[in-house]
Amino acid sequence: MSPNVTLPDASTPLPMAKDLSELFVPSMRGQLKSAFKSVMGNPTLAMINMAGGVPHPSTFPIMQLRATVRSPSSPSAPLNRESTLELAKASRSQSTESLDELLQYGDGCGIDSYCAFLRRYTQRVHRPRYADWGVIASCGNTDAIGKAVSLFCEPGDSILVDRWTFPGALSSLVSAKVLPAPVPMDGEGMIPEALDNICQTWSGSAPPRAVYLVPTGQNPTGTTMSLVRRKAIYAVAQKRNLAIIEDDPYYFLQLPPVPSPSISRRGAERSDQAQHLVPSLLSLDVDGRVIRLDSFSKILAPNLRCGWITAPTYILDKIQILNESTILQPSGLSQGLISKLLNDTWGFDGWEAHLRELRAVYTLRRNLFIQAVDKHLAGLVEYTVPTAGMFLWMKVNLGSAAADPTAMPRLLGSMKKCGVMMAPDMPFSSTGPSASLEPATDGTSERYLRAAFALVDIDMFEPALKRLAQAITSVSGARSETSCSPVTSPDVVRSDTAHLDVNNSTF
């Protein structure tokens, strides 16, 4: 926690969250309950319970689950070691449920030991400022976004979002028939004065009740809000009575500044013990208006499909019902593995050592990628160095072709011919149809590319950027359209990335 945030005295009882249920859509204001559970109530231990369609665990054929995990290095154990974690059919481990419990139906909250660790860790990192908060399991943040939005928006409503934002969120809004209301951005993300002005001058029939944003390592722009910016955004939310959906999958991937004057391939910090993470909006929230979304996708593994939501308990009660009518809860096996790893194998110290290692890995990758961009794309792109996450957002200098509506399709075609792929700007645009490659509807002719430096081999940075330079100059008029050298080597795309669906909206 940053020393710049004043926390309440630990001996002072925390207040309860404000009741902001007036912001809920009408369908969410009632006492939502499963019809079956409303009739049946909660069975007691004395009952012979024959109500549920629940299979007997003796029929589950999985008897044991063992996994070997790499242990993060630490000052006391600097070399990577391996540990074995085990889940047994009928017996609980130190802190984690048995396989029979993990494989059985559960409620919409998640596995107890999984949620217990996340509640303790949330308290350790964010220290919420009101008493009645909790956590609930999600299937990652795309799942959580849809549920959080549904609390405050119904078809035809609008929600405030960044000018450029996560395609998965935009897809969720399209599915729900909710309209994105774009807010201008700068080098720190959403501009608070612009947010306030949009609320003040709103002319629609129903003013927005919520704002959705990615405050750290923003996708796609890579921007990170300073503490001052976060406080300003929160102040506008208080002034305009907005709920804040804080989508923060890159929070633990905050990176130190790029070293100057030179970047060494081996010079990335192997420890960021002294690095303070910028405080979250949750840590500033005195009202209970922040619904915080976290995910293991970027910090453990994406297809575990596990995350968590932190919010006042009366909001989590609604999300529990939404879970029980959709996913029920994430896979019990995934939750059990994560719980066993974090509770019994790594603990807080091991988990935080793992996060430090991740930050060191992405710091090195970011630094080397920036170095390669400066070497090969000077004059062709403009960018702000990201201080979190895994993306570089580049404004492309298309020269005389900048105002040409065919420039971006031609650039993508040239990139394909040259053998390099990066994400074009329009899938991230909140101002118009995200599938379009036409210029933005806000009158600007600026065009952008998002480069992800997380997956590709470091040795591929320079070849990729050389190819991008060829593609840009062929479209901008600096060279002829035929200047790109076609890709001929069959091993250009490495085997560990060739199978990925790069068009997936979760990217």
N, C-alpha and C positions, 0 to 999 in steps of 0.2 A: 504494500500500500504506500502511495506517495505521501511524504511528510507534509505536502501542501494542502491536504484535506484534513480539516479539523473534525475529529470524531467525538461523539458524545462520551461522557465519562462512563466507564464500564459499570459503575455502581448505580447509575441513574437508570430507572426503568424506561425502556423504550416505549414510545407512543404506539397506538394502533394505526394501521394504514387508514387513510381517508376512504370513505365509501364513494367510489366513482362509478357505481353501477348505473348512474344516470346516463353514462356514455354508451352503455350497451345498446345494441339494437333491441327492439321490442321482444323478439323471439328469445333473447337470452336473459331477459329480466325476471322471468318466472323461476320457480323452483324446479329446474330441469332434473329429471330422474329417469332412469330406465323404467319402463312400464313393468317389466318383470320384477325388478328389485323393489319397486313401489308396492307391489302386491305381496311379495314374499317377505319383505323386511330382512333382518339380519338373523340367520339361524344361530341358535346357541349350541354349545357343546353337548348339552343334554338331549338335543333333538337327533332323531334318526333322519338324516337329510337325504331325501330322494327327489329333490326338486330339480337340480341342475343336470344338464346333459354333459356330464363330466366323466371322461373315461377313467378306469381304474389304473393307477400307476404301474401295477404289475404287468400291464400290457405294453409298457414302453420298452422297446428293445435296446435302447442305449444304456449300457450298464456303467460305463466310465468314460470320462473325457480327460485327456491329458494334453497339455500344450507346453512346448518349450519356448521361453521368451528370453530375449536379450535384456540383461539388466543394464541400466544406464551407468556410466562411470561417475565416480564421486571422488572427493579428496582422499577418502579412506580406501576406496577401491577403484583406482584410476583406469583399470583395464576392463573392457566389456566382458561380462560373465553371463552365463546362462542359468536360468532357473526353470524348474518344472512346476507347473501348477496343475492341480488335479481336482476334478469334480466327481464325486461318487454318487451312485444311484440313490441310496436311501439315507446316507449320513451327511450331516452338515459338516463343513470345515470350520476353521476358526471363526470366520465372520460371514461366510457365504452359505446360501441355501443348498440343499441337496439337488441332484439332477432331477429327481422326481418332482420337486417343487418348481424348479426352473422350467421344466417341460410342460407343466400343468397350466390350465387357464388361470389368469390372474385378473386383477382389476385394472382400471385405466390409469393408475398412478405409477406402476412400475414395481420391479423387485425391491423389497425392503432394504437389503444391504447395499444395493446399487444407489438408491436414492439417499440412504443415510450417509454414505461417503460424500456424495455431491453436496448435500446440505452442509456437512462439516467443512468441506473445502470452500464452498461459497462464503460461509461465515469467515473463514480464514483469509480469503482474498478480498472480498467485497464488503464484508461487514455491513449488511443492510441496516438501515436506520429506523426501522419500525419493527414491531414485535411479531406480528402475525403474517410472516412470510414462509414460503416453503418451496420445494422443488418437485417436479413431476417429470417422468420420463417422456421423451419424444423419439421419433424415428429420424432424428436429424432436423436441421433447421428449415428445410423446405416444407416438411410436414408441419413443423411448429408455426411457420409463417401463416399458412392457410388457416390454422385454428385461431391464432391470435387475431388475424384480420376479421374473421367471421364474428368475433365478439362485438366489433365496433362498426362493421359495414355490412349492408345488405345490397342487393343488386340496385345499381343506379347511384349509389353513394360514391364519394371520393375519399381517397386517403393521400396524405402528403408524403411525397417520396423525393429522393435525390434526383436531380436532372438525369444522371446516369446511374443505373442501379442493377442489381442482381437479376438476371433473366428468369431464374426460378421464381422470384417474387412476382415479377411481371406476369408470368404464366399463371400463377395462383390468382392474381387479380382478374385476369381475363376469364378464367374458369368461373370465378365468383361474380362476374359482371360488375366488378368494382373498378372505378376509374382512377388512374394515378394522376395526382396533381403535382407536377414537377416543381421543385424548389431549386433555384440556382446554387451553384457550388463554386468554391475556390480551392486553393491549395490545402485547406483543412477540411474539406467536405462541405456539408450543408451550411449555408450562410444564415445565421440567426435573424438578421434584420430582414432578409428576404422572406424567411418563414413567417415572421411577424406581419410583414406587409401583406402577404397573400391572405393570411387569416383576417386582417383588418378590412381588406377590400373585396372579400369573397362575395360574389354575386349569385352564386348558385342557390338552389332551393334549400339544401341541407348543408350547413358548414361542416368541414371535416372534424371528426372526433378523435383522430389518431394520426400520428406521424410514424412512418417506417424508415429506419436508417441503419447503415452499417458504419459505426463510428471509428473502427480500427482496421487499417489495411483494406479500405473500402473496395468492393468489387463493383466496377472494374478499375476505378481511378487510382487505387493504392493509397489514397489520402488517409490521414489519421488526425482526428480531432485532438487539439491540445486540451488541457484541463480548463483553460479559460473559455475555449469554444464550447466544451461540454456544459459548463455552467451556464453559458449564455443560451444554448439550446434549451436547457432545462427550465431556465427562467421564462422563456417564451411559452413553453408547454404549460407552466403554471399560470401565466397571464391569460392564455387562450383556452385553458382547461382541456389540454390534449393528453391522451394516453400516448406513451412512447413505446414502440416496439423496437427494442435494441437487439438487432441481429449481429452477433459478435463472434463469428467462428474463428477470426484471426487474432483475437485478443491476446493469446499467449504467444503469438508470433511477432511481437514487437521487437524491432531491430535497432541497434545503435547507429549513429551517423556513419556515413561512408568515410573511411580514414583518408587523410590528405597528407602529403601531395600524391602519394602512390598507393596502389593496392597490391598487396602480395597474395599470391595464391595460397600460401600457408599462413597468411597473416590475420585471418579471421579470429576473433576472440573465441577461445575455447571455453571461456567462462564469463557469464554476465552476472556474477554474484551481486554486483553493486547496482545493476540496472533496475531502476524503478519503472514499473508499468504505469502508464497513464491510468488514473482511476476511471472506472466504468461509470456510466450513467446510473446504474443501479446503486453504486456506492454514494452517489449524490442525492438519491431519491428520498426525500423526507415525507412524501405524500403517499407513496405506493402507486404511482402512475406509470412506472417502468415495468414492462413485461420483457424480461431478458431471455434471449435465446442463445444457448451454447450447444456446441456439437463436438463429437470426437472425430469427425470426418477428416479434419486437417491436422489433428494432433495425435491421433492413434491410427485409425484406418477407416476409409470411407464406407466400405460395405459392411462394417459392423452395424451400420444404420442405427446409431444410438446418439442421443443428445439429451438435453434437459432444459426445462423452462423454470425460471425463478420469477415469482410474482406473489402478491397477497393471496392468502389462502382462499378467499371468496372467488377470486378469479381462477385459481387452480381447480376449484370445484367444478366450474363450467368446462374447463379444458378436459377434466377427467371424463365428463359425460361425452364430450366430443371424441375423445380417444375410444371410449367404449362403443361408440357407434361407427368407428372406422377401423383403426389399427388394433384396438384393445390395449396393447402395449408393444414395445419393441420385442424382438426375439428374446426369449428367456435365456437361450444359450449365449447370445451376445452379451446380455446384461450380466449373466453369471460369470463369463470370462473376464469382463471388465471389473466386476466387483471383486473377484478373486485376485486379480492382478493388483488392483489399487488398495484393497483392504488388507490382504494377507501377504502379498509378495513384495510390492514396492513401498506401500505406505506413502505418507505425504513427502518424505525426503526423496524417495525414489521417483515419485511422480514429478516433483519439481526438478530433479536432476535430468529426467527425460525431457522436460520442457526447455531446460537450458541447452541441452544438446540440439534440440530442434532449432532453437534460435541461432545457435552457432552455425548449423548447416545452412539455414536460409540467409544468414548474414554473409557467409562466404559466397553463396550463389548470387545474391543480389549485387555484391561488390564486383564480382567478376563480370556479371552481365552488364552493369553500368560501364565498366571499363571498356568492354567490347562495343557497346553502343557509341560511346564517345569516339572510339577509333574508327568505326565503319559508317556511322550515320550522322556525323557532324554536318550541320546545315540542312539535313533532310528531315529531322524530327526535333521536337521540343518535348521536355518531360520534367517532372518534379520527382526527385529521388524518394521512393517509398520508404517509410520508416516502420512498416509492418506488412505482413502478408506475403504474397508471392506473385504480385503483378506489377508490371511497368506500363503505364498508360501514356502513349506517345501521340502527340499531335503531328500529323504528317504534312510536310511541306510539298504540296502538289504543284507549286509554281503556277504557271498560266492555266493549268487544268483545274485549279481549285474550285472554280464556280461551275464546272461542267458536271451535270448530274450523272454522267456516265463514268466519272473518274474513279469512284470507289469500285464499281463492278469491274472496271478495266484493271484497277490495281490488284484486286483479288485474283483475276485471271492471270495477270502477270506473275503474281506470287506463286500461284499453282504451277505455272510453267517453269519458274525458277526453282521450285522445290522447297518452299517454306510456307508454313501456315501460322497465322496469328488471328485473333478474333477481331472482326470489324466492329465499328462502334454501334451500329443500329440495333442489334439484339439487346443492348443495354439501355436503349433510349426510352425514357418515360414520356416523350412528347408525341409519339405516333406509333404506327404498327411496327412491332419489334422485328418482324421478318423482312421489312423493307430495306433495301440498300439505297433508297433515295435520300437526298439531303434532309436534314432535320427540319421540322416545321417551325422552329423558333427563329428562322431567318438567317442563321449562321451558315457559312460554307465550310467551317472547320470540320476536318475529318480525323478520326483517331483509330489507332490499333491498340489492342491489349495483348501484351506479351507475358506469358506465364513462364517464369524461370525456375519452377519447382521440379519439373519432371525430366526434361531433356538432359542428356549427358552434358556436363560442363564443356567437354571437348567440342560439342556441337554449337556452342554459343557463337563463335566467330563465323563458321560456315553459314549459319542461319542468317546472321546479320549482313554478311556479304551478299547473300541472295536477296534479302530484303532491299538493300541499297540498289541492286540491279533493277528490282521490280519498280521501286519508287521513281528512279531516274528515267526508266522507260516510259512511264506515264506522265511525268512532270514535263517532259519535253527536252530534258537534258541529254537524252540518248534516244535512239530509235526504238520502236516497240519490239524489234527483233533482237535486242541486245542481250536478253537473258539466255544463259547457257542451259539447255535442257538437262534434266536429271537423268543420268545414265547408270549410276552406281546402285546396284540392288540392295546394298547394305547401308544406305544413307539413313533409313528409318530403323532405329534399333529395335530388336525383338521385344524389349520390355515395354515399348510404347505403341507398337504397330497395331495392336488389337483394340486400342481405346476408341470409344465413340466420342470424338471431340466435338460433335454437334449437340451432345447432351446438355440440356439447359442447366444442369447442376454445376457445369463448369463455370 
